[in-house]
Amino acid sequence: MLDKKVHIRPDDYLGEVSLGKGTFTYKIQNRAAAEGLIDIQTVKD
């Protein structure tokens, strides 16, 4: 994120499920730099 700190503040965990067994990589993309919005996805390795 170009040396910027990123904080996640979820509103709730409704609909969230466990990732399960295995190893995962977090894919973090900058959606809208001006608003500080990011998109986080998990990718199973």
Buried (B, 14 or more C-beta within 10 A) or exposed (E): EEEEEEEEEEEEEEEEEEEEEEEEEEEEEEEEEEEEEBEEEEEEE
